[in-house]
């Protein structure tokens, strides 16, 4: 049985938007500013091969395409051509920036995260 916390039922990332929204099967509505998605790009080129994922500043934060990868992830192609990051649903759930997941006073923290 699939984990409802990491099963998306809708993904919204309108053209020229700065935030992507994901509705999860457990009723949670995830909020993902593109700056956060790009900064925590999980690809080896951005993160290397360590166990920690760090925030990388810079890069185009406009999304050209966002597509499913099987039933476990999303592939994001950024406006500057960077397109090697595969964002697993588990990883995306951990990156949620909604007020429930990240209180406003912690919103600007960009520390390291565990690789999921």
Rosetta blueprint (number, residue, H / E / L):
1 X L
2 X L
3 X L
4 X H
5 X H
6 X H
7 X L
8 X E
9 X E
10 X E
11 X E
12 X E
13 X L
14 X L
15 X L
16 X L
17 X L
18 X L
19 X E
20 X E
21 X E
22 X E
23 X E
24 X E
25 X L
26 X L
27 X L
28 X L
29 X E
30 X E
31 X E
32 X E
33 X E
34 X H
35 X H
36 X H
37 X H
38 X H
39 X H
40 X L
41 X L
42 X L
43 X L
44 X H
45 X H
46 X H
47 X H
48 X L
49 X L
50 X L
51 X L
52 X E
53 X E
54 X L
55 X L
56 X L
57 X L
58 X L
59 X L
60 X L
61 X L
62 X L
63 X E
64 X E
65 X E
66 X E
67 X E
68 X E
69 X E
70 X L
71 X L
72 X L
73 X E
74 X E
75 X E
76 X E
77 X E
78 X E
79 X L
80 X L
81 X L
82 X L
83 X L
84 X L
85 X L
86 X E
87 X E
88 X E
89 X H
90 X H
91 X H
92 X H
93 X H
94 X H
95 X H
96 X L
97 X L
98 X L
99 X L
100 X L
101 X L
102 X L
103 X L
104 X H
105 X H
106 X H
107 X L
108 X L
109 X L
110 X L
111 X L
112 X L
113 X E
114 X E
115 X L
116 X L
